[in-house]
Each structure stands twice: as C-alpha cells, then as structure tokens.
Amino acid sequence: MWERREIENYLPIPEVVQRYVAQEEHDLFTYKGTEVMTRLIEEEGYIPKYALRERNDPWWNEVKMSDDVLDKLFKKYFAQTHRPTLLEKGGYFKLALLARPEELDPEITEKLDRIWDVALAATKQKRAKQ
C-alpha cells in the first residue's frame, strides 16, 4: 500500500509547479507568471508555511494534493494572470514530467520494483505452464 494519499502527493511541489509556470512564460517583459505563482505559494496559504519549511511534515502525505492544493492554486493562478485555465486535474501528469529523479520519494522506486517483481514472477509462471 502506498503511504501517501494520492499520486500527486509524490510530486515535488512547489518545484514542479514553478517549472510548469516557467515553461509557459512566453514574454518575459509582459507576463510575470513565476512571480504570481511564487506569491500564491508563499503568501496565500495553499501550502502551509510549516510544510514549506519541513518537507517531511505529515501534511505532505495527508493532504489531498489534487483537490485541496493544485486545483485551487491553478484556478487562482490563471485568474490572476488573466488566462484561461490551462491545467486541470486530468493534466497533472504534465507536472510529473517536470519532476527530477533525485526529487522523488524513494518509496516510488520501492513500489515500482515490487510491481516489477510480481509481473516478472507471473510471466515466468505463465511460461512454465506453456
């Protein structure tokens, strides 16, 4: 069983959110998306300040990241930047693509290795029966 509430809780937030915003910036002179997102993250309380200071705080495991943080954060972000909402729950995989391997929780590798072992054992068992 996974330790965190949902898969989005394994993303290195706010780093991937900032990377997403940075890649969406087209005109550095008129569009200040990274500044808006930084302010929302640091001042608006979508992520508690204590959780920002302590990445091992239980909050990161217990919050429903997609509904309680990302949905609200991006809704406010796109409203404040006067843009249509370009990222919703079905598109959060785009954030995962921006995560760096060294930022990911070791539990991901552990669980994927277990899934691989089970799949490999099932494949060997199936071949043995043929």
Beta strands, then each sheet from edge to edge (+ up, - down):
end
